Amino acid sequence: MDKNNRDTRKYAREMDKADRLSSFRDRFYKKEGQLYMDGNSLGLCSLDAEEAILRVLNEWKERGIGVWTEPDPPLFTYHDYLAGMLAPLIGAEAEEVTIHANTTVNIHTCIATFYKPTEKRYKILVDKLNFPTDLYAVEGQIKLKGLDPRECMKMVESREGNLLNEADIVAAMSDDVALILLPSVLYRSGQLLDLFSITQEAHRRGIVIGWDLSHSIGAVPHRFDKVQPDFAVWCNYKYMNGGPGTSAGLYINKQHFSLDAGLPGWHGNKYETQFQLNTQFEKAEYAGGWQTGTQPVISMAAIEGSLKIYQEAGIENLRQKSLRLTGYLMQLIDSKLEQYGFSIINPREDAQRGGHVALVHEEALRINEALKAAGVVPDFRFPNVIRLAPVPLYTSFEDVYELVERIVDIMDHKKYEAYEKKIGLIA
Ligand SMILES: *Cc1c(COP(=O)(O)O)cnc(C)c1O
């Protein structure tokens, strides 16, 4: 089919007809006429998530304290159950995964576990483009060791402001670097790094390396059986659709199960002796040993519902559809939006991009407001980026087509000029 034919609604509908994942859309709460392109910030609620939450709520109603041990699965070990469902998404073993706290706390526990600065190796390598909380946590951990972040935090810079160059990352792995923390997918530009080669380069130099998968988990399959990083963290409310503020994810490579947990707590104790409530902590020898205290199991139930959908749809199938949706979006942007001054800053190659398209425009802030008024849920990242995530579980090709039509309408009629240049509380 030639290019012009692909720029039509008819083509989008044909793509939807041929899409074997199209029915999953009906498992999500979607507003009629709304184009939800923000699943990389907060995924939508599914019927499955709702059902799981109500089931757990009911268990609590009926059983009181029995909620911890009587249901199937018992909620006392619910994180183990969820880890078993989630591990295949990243190619890890179930015992290497646990569900716990939030991403920031999990970074703290990992750095506190793995960062052992010596006279010669005392730096933590991070990148300038990472989500700020990751950098705050690293800085805090360096200070806790009584060290100076200005000396101990080494930043990989971006050459042009949006992307990282993998050669620059490798070149920064000097002899004084003890630990590396990097994002798998950059939250603004959507760049996907090569986890395998970067991890290999780090290990070749004796450096511990961990990944923040917040922007790839549930969108990009990982093969941790091959990558073999030391640790990883992620949140479960973006592509994972686990609900606002649900517990995050933590991966500890099984080679490290015998290490002390950085932030020990009674839920990391071996099950056999946990309720003996001894003053001596006995850490469990699997990722669950990094648990701290009692978990918010009601909200965690949403993750179970969502993982059921992942098991049915298959992460590889979802990745293929995601690449086609974002590819289609980029093609429409190229042919219909370039004339209005938009440009795409995410990498074009499939192997180097995650689940969203990052669009730059000098009027991005006001265009983002006009998009909201036009029934689109986009998101804006300071100072000039609009992120658009056509999530494969609930976005159709026609949605993508319609999205670009709405942008064209906003630009043709300069509708963004009706808005002020002001950022809201949650951009
Ligand atoms: C979303 C995101 C987080 C979120 O952190 P929380 O502590 O779970 O709120 C952290 N890091 C990155 C890279 C993210 O994309």
The ligand as an SDF file (V2000), in Angstrom:
LIG
                    3D

 15 15  0  0  0  0  0  0  0  0999 V2000
    7.4510    7.0310   37.3160 C   0  0  0  0  0  0  0  0  0  0  0  0
    8.8660    6.9480   37.7280 C   0  0  0  0  0  0  0  0  0  0  0  0
    9.2000    6.8850   39.0790 C   0  0  0  0  0  0  0  0  0  0  0  0
    8.1130    6.9320   40.1160 C   0  0  0  0  0  0  0  0  0  0  0  0
    8.5960    6.8780   41.4030 O   0  0  0  0  0  0  0  0  0  0  0  0
    7.6000    6.5500   42.6200 P   0  0  0  0  0  0  0  0  0  0  0  0
    8.5010    6.5650   43.7860 O   0  0  0  0  0  0  0  0  0  0  0  0
    7.0230    5.1710   42.3480 O   0  0  0  0  0  0  0  0  0  0  0  0
    6.5590    7.5920   42.6520 O   0  0  0  0  0  0  0  0  0  0  0  0
   10.5300    6.7920   39.4180 C   0  0  0  0  0  0  0  0  0  0  0  0
   11.4970    6.7410   38.4760 N   0  0  0  0  0  0  0  0  0  0  0  0
   11.2140    6.8020   37.1580 C   0  0  0  0  0  0  0  0  0  0  0  0
   12.3050    6.7400   36.1420 C   0  0  0  0  0  0  0  0  0  0  0  0
    9.8820    6.9150   36.7510 C   0  0  0  0  0  0  0  0  0  0  0  0
    9.5950    6.9630   35.4620 O   0  0  0  0  0  0  0  0  0  0  0  0
  1  2  1  0
  2  3  1  0
  2 14  2  0
  3  4  1  0
  3 10  2  0
  4  5  1  0
  5  6  1  0
  6  7  2  0
  6  8  1  0
  6  9  1  0
 10 11  1  0
 11 12  2  0
 12 13  1  0
 12 14  1  0
 14 15  1  0
M  END
$$$$
